[in-house]
Amino acid sequence: MSVIRAFIAIDLPSEVLHCLDDVENQLKQSLDGISIRWVPVENIHLTLKFLGDVSESNIDMLTDILQTTVSSFKQFELSVGGLGAYPKPRRPRVIWVGVEAPPELMSAQRSIESEMAHLGYARDKRPFNPHLTLGRVSRHSTNKDVRRIAEVLKSQTVGYIGSARVTAFHLYRSDLKPSGAEYTRLFSAELME
């Protein structure tokens, strides 16, 4: 039985990715020398549900359930902008750009979470908070590095970056390679027009 790592996500248009690339490059310059794993811009997406290990024999069932779940939701717009960190800007572990979530996104995500839980995929412990991960701070960062990251995040403002029309949710395979994660789209579930 073959197993893959998988997740469900929303893709972003190239114009938004281009702007995110600019933001990420500015941060890289400001935080040069600090151990942060930056997400390649082509891998930035809005994760709706990280599934983890999935048996390849379950992919057809997953795609059927995903399509059934999202087919009752209409297409919607997302707005992207703002800069922050989890768990908090003064103790950053994940550096992100925000996503303004309309009610449709929150409802669709809750439905996906619920359907995937019925299949045995663990519910997320934290509430869904839509964001786009730019970088992950190393656990080995010094207190001085963490303070510097917090200062840079406080001093840099990221306003409105752009919007995205969401027409589908996608099931992705994630392969971890020495060069970083490589994502392959396995299926797209279309939303109603």
TORVEXSE-785306 format. One record per residue (C-alpha): residue number from 1; residue in one letter; x, y, z. Coordinates in steps of 0.5 Angstrom, whole numbers. Layout:
<rolum->NUM kolke->A px->X py->Y pz->Z>
...
END
This chain:
<rolum->1 kolke->M px->0 py->0 pz->0>
<rolum->2 kolke->S px->3 py->7 pz->-2>
<rolum->3 kolke->V px->2 py->13 pz->2>
<rolum->4 kolke->I px->3 py->20 pz->0>
<rolum->5 kolke->R px->3 py->27 pz->4>
<rolum->6 kolke->A px->-3 py->31 pz->2>
<rolum->7 kolke->F px->-7 py->37 pz->3>
<rolum->8 kolke->I px->-13 py->41 pz->0>
<rolum->9 kolke->A px->-11 py->49 pz->-2>
<rolum->10 kolke->I px->-13 py->55 pz->-6>
<rolum->11 kolke->D px->-9 py->57 pz->-11>
<rolum->12 kolke->L px->-7 py->65 pz->-12>
<rolum->13 kolke->P px->-7 py->69 pz->-19>
<rolum->14 kolke->S px->0 py->70 pz->-21>
<rolum->15 kolke->E px->-1 py->78 pz->-20>
<rolum->16 kolke->V px->-2 py->76 pz->-13>
<rolum->17 kolke->L px->4 py->71 pz->-13>
<rolum->18 kolke->H px->9 py->77 pz->-16>
<rolum->19 kolke->C px->7 py->82 pz->-10>
<rolum->20 kolke->L px->8 py->76 pz->-5>
<rolum->21 kolke->D px->15 py->75 pz->-8>
<rolum->22 kolke->D px->17 py->82 pz->-7>
<rolum->23 kolke->V px->15 py->82 pz->0>
<rolum->24 kolke->E px->19 py->76 pz->1>
<rolum->25 kolke->N px->25 py->79 pz->-2>
<rolum->26 kolke->Q px->24 py->85 pz->2>
<rolum->27 kolke->L px->24 py->81 pz->9>
<rolum->28 kolke->K px->30 py->77 pz->6>
<rolum->29 kolke->Q px->34 py->83 pz->6>
<rolum->30 kolke->S px->32 py->86 pz->12>
<rolum->31 kolke->L px->33 py->79 pz->16>
<rolum->32 kolke->D px->39 py->77 pz->12>
<rolum->33 kolke->G px->43 py->72 pz->17>
<rolum->34 kolke->I px->37 py->69 pz->21>
<rolum->35 kolke->S px->35 py->62 pz->20>
<rolum->36 kolke->I px->29 py->62 pz->16>
<rolum->37 kolke->R px->26 py->57 pz->11>
<rolum->38 kolke->W px->23 py->62 pz->6>
<rolum->39 kolke->V px->17 py->59 pz->2>
<rolum->40 kolke->P px->19 py->59 pz->-5>
<rolum->41 kolke->V px->13 py->63 pz->-9>
<rolum->42 kolke->E px->11 py->58 pz->-13>
<rolum->43 kolke->N px->9 py->54 pz->-7>
<rolum->44 kolke->I px->5 py->59 pz->-3>
<rolum->45 kolke->H px->-2 py->58 pz->-3>
<rolum->46 kolke->L px->-8 py->58 pz->2>
<rolum->47 kolke->T px->-8 py->51 pz->6>
<rolum->48 kolke->L px->-15 py->49 pz->7>
<rolum->49 kolke->K px->-14 py->43 pz->10>
<rolum->50 kolke->F px->-7 py->39 pz->11>
<rolum->51 kolke->L px->-9 py->31 pz->11>
<rolum->52 kolke->G px->-2 py->29 pz->12>
<rolum->53 kolke->D px->-1 py->21 pz->10>
<rolum->54 kolke->V px->-6 py->19 pz->5>
<rolum->55 kolke->S px->-7 py->12 pz->2>
<rolum->56 kolke->E px->-6 py->12 pz->-5>
<rolum->57 kolke->S px->-12 py->8 pz->-6>
<rolum->58 kolke->N px->-16 py->13 pz->-2>
<rolum->59 kolke->I px->-15 py->18 pz->-7>
<rolum->60 kolke->D px->-21 py->17 pz->-11>
<rolum->61 kolke->M px->-26 py->17 pz->-5>
<rolum->62 kolke->L px->-23 py->24 pz->-3>
<rolum->63 kolke->T px->-24 py->27 pz->-9>
<rolum->64 kolke->D px->-31 py->25 pz->-10>
<rolum->65 kolke->I px->-32 py->27 pz->-3>
<rolum->66 kolke->L px->-28 py->34 pz->-4>
<rolum->67 kolke->Q px->-32 py->35 pz->-10>
<rolum->68 kolke->T px->-39 py->34 pz->-7>
<rolum->69 kolke->T px->-37 py->38 pz->-1>
<rolum->70 kolke->V px->-35 py->44 pz->-5>
<rolum->71 kolke->S px->-40 py->44 pz->-11>
<rolum->72 kolke->S px->-46 py->47 pz->-6>
<rolum->73 kolke->F px->-41 py->53 pz->-5>
<rolum->74 kolke->K px->-41 py->59 pz->-10>
<rolum->75 kolke->Q px->-35 py->62 pz->-13>
<rolum->76 kolke->F px->-32 py->68 pz->-8>
<rolum->77 kolke->E px->-27 py->73 pz->-8>
<rolum->78 kolke->L px->-21 py->74 pz->-3>
<rolum->79 kolke->S px->-17 py->80 pz->-1>
<rolum->80 kolke->V px->-9 py->79 pz->1>
<rolum->81 kolke->G px->-6 py->84 pz->5>
<rolum->82 kolke->G px->-3 py->85 pz->12>
<rolum->83 kolke->L px->4 py->82 pz->15>
<rolum->84 kolke->G px->4 py->78 pz->22>
<rolum->85 kolke->A px->7 py->72 pz->25>
<rolum->86 kolke->Y px->5 py->66 pz->29>
<rolum->87 kolke->P px->4 py->65 pz->35>
<rolum->88 kolke->K px->5 py->72 pz->36>
<rolum->89 kolke->P px->9 py->78 pz->33>
<rolum->90 kolke->R px->14 py->78 pz->39>
<rolum->91 kolke->R px->15 py->71 pz->39>
<rolum->92 kolke->P px->15 py->69 pz->31>
<rolum->93 kolke->R px->15 py->62 pz->29>
<rolum->94 kolke->V px->11 py->63 pz->22>
<rolum->95 kolke->I px->12 py->69 pz->18>
<rolum->96 kolke->W px->5 py->70 pz->14>
<rolum->97 kolke->V px->1 py->75 pz->10>
<rolum->98 kolke->G px->-6 py->75 pz->11>
<rolum->99 kolke->V px->-12 py->73 pz->8>
<rolum->100 kolke->E px->-19 py->77 pz->9>
<rolum->101 kolke->A px->-24 py->71 pz->9>
<rolum->102 kolke->P px->-31 py->72 pz->7>
<rolum->103 kolke->P px->-36 py->68 pz->10>
<rolum->104 kolke->E px->-37 py->63 pz->4>
<rolum->105 kolke->L px->-29 py->61 pz->5>
<rolum->106 kolke->M px->-30 py->60 pz->13>
<rolum->107 kolke->S px->-37 py->55 pz->11>
<rolum->108 kolke->A px->-33 py->51 pz->6>
<rolum->109 kolke->Q px->-27 py->50 pz->10>
<rolum->110 kolke->R px->-31 py->48 pz->16>
<rolum->111 kolke->S px->-35 py->43 pz->11>
<rolum->112 kolke->I px->-28 py->40 pz->9>
<rolum->113 kolke->E px->-26 py->40 pz->16>
<rolum->114 kolke->S px->-32 py->36 pz->18>
<rolum->115 kolke->E px->-32 py->31 pz->12>
<rolum->116 kolke->M px->-25 py->29 pz->13>
<rolum->117 kolke->A px->-26 py->28 pz->20>
<rolum->118 kolke->H px->-31 py->23 pz->18>
<rolum->119 kolke->L px->-26 py->20 pz->14>
<rolum->120 kolke->G px->-21 py->19 pz->20>
<rolum->121 kolke->Y px->-17 py->25 pz->18>
<rolum->122 kolke->A px->-16 py->29 pz->25>
<rolum->123 kolke->R px->-19 py->35 pz->26>
<rolum->124 kolke->D px->-14 py->41 pz->27>
<rolum->125 kolke->K px->-13 py->43 pz->34>
<rolum->126 kolke->R px->-13 py->51 pz->32>
<rolum->127 kolke->P px->-19 py->54 pz->29>
<rolum->128 kolke->F px->-18 py->56 pz->22>
<rolum->129 kolke->N px->-14 py->63 pz->21>
<rolum->130 kolke->P px->-13 py->64 pz->13>
<rolum->131 kolke->H px->-6 py->66 pz->12>
<rolum->132 kolke->L px->-1 py->65 pz->7>
<rolum->133 kolke->T px->6 py->63 pz->10>
<rolum->134 kolke->L px->12 py->66 pz->7>
<rolum->135 kolke->G px->17 py->63 pz->12>
<rolum->136 kolke->R px->18 py->59 pz->18>
<rolum->137 kolke->V px->23 py->61 pz->23>
<rolum->138 kolke->S px->28 py->56 pz->26>
<rolum->139 kolke->R px->27 py->53 pz->33>
<rolum->140 kolke->H px->35 py->54 pz->34>
<rolum->141 kolke->S px->34 py->62 pz->33>
<rolum->142 kolke->T px->37 py->66 pz->38>
<rolum->143 kolke->N px->33 py->71 pz->43>
<rolum->144 kolke->K px->37 py->76 pz->39>
<rolum->145 kolke->D px->35 py->74 pz->32>
<rolum->146 kolke->V px->27 py->73 pz->35>
<rolum->147 kolke->R px->28 py->80 pz->37>
<rolum->148 kolke->R px->30 py->83 pz->30>
<rolum->149 kolke->I px->25 py->79 pz->27>
<rolum->150 kolke->A px->20 py->82 pz->31>
<rolum->151 kolke->E px->23 py->89 pz->30>
<rolum->152 kolke->V px->23 py->88 pz->23>
<rolum->153 kolke->L px->15 py->85 pz->23>
<rolum->154 kolke->K px->13 py->91 pz->27>
<rolum->155 kolke->S px->17 py->96 pz->22>
<rolum->156 kolke->Q px->15 py->94 pz->16>
<rolum->157 kolke->T px->7 py->95 pz->13>
<rolum->158 kolke->V px->4 py->91 pz->8>
<rolum->159 kolke->G px->-2 py->94 pz->5>
<rolum->160 kolke->Y px->-7 py->91 pz->0>
<rolum->161 kolke->I px->-3 py->86 pz->-4>
<rolum->162 kolke->G px->-9 py->84 pz->-9>
<rolum->163 kolke->S px->-15 py->80 pz->-9>
<rolum->164 kolke->A px->-16 py->73 pz->-12>
<rolum->165 kolke->R px->-23 py->70 pz->-15>
<rolum->166 kolke->V px->-23 py->63 pz->-12>
<rolum->167 kolke->T px->-27 py->58 pz->-17>
<rolum->168 kolke->A px->-24 py->51 pz->-15>
<rolum->169 kolke->F px->-21 py->48 pz->-9>
<rolum->170 kolke->H px->-15 py->43 pz->-10>
<rolum->171 kolke->L px->-12 py->37 pz->-8>
<rolum->172 kolke->Y px->-5 py->37 pz->-8>
<rolum->173 kolke->R px->1 py->32 pz->-6>
<rolum->174 kolke->S px->7 py->34 pz->-3>
<rolum->175 kolke->D px->14 py->31 pz->-4>
<rolum->176 kolke->L px->19 py->33 pz->1>
<rolum->177 kolke->K px->26 py->33 pz->-3>
<rolum->178 kolke->P px->33 py->36 pz->-1>
<rolum->179 kolke->S px->31 py->42 pz->-5>
<rolum->180 kolke->G px->25 py->43 pz->-1>
<rolum->181 kolke->A px->17 py->41 pz->-2>
<rolum->182 kolke->E px->15 py->39 pz->-9>
<rolum->183 kolke->Y px->7 py->40 pz->-10>
<rolum->184 kolke->T px->3 py->36 pz->-15>
<rolum->185 kolke->R px->-4 py->38 pz->-16>
<rolum->186 kolke->L px->-8 py->31 pz->-16>
<rolum->187 kolke->F px->-15 py->34 pz->-17>
<rolum->188 kolke->S px->-19 py->41 pz->-18>
<rolum->189 kolke->A px->-26 py->41 pz->-15>
<rolum->190 kolke->E px->-30 py->47 pz->-18>
<rolum->191 kolke->L px->-34 py->51 pz->-14>
<rolum->192 kolke->M px->-41 py->54 pz->-17>
<rolum->193 kolke->E px->-41 py->60 pz->-22>
END
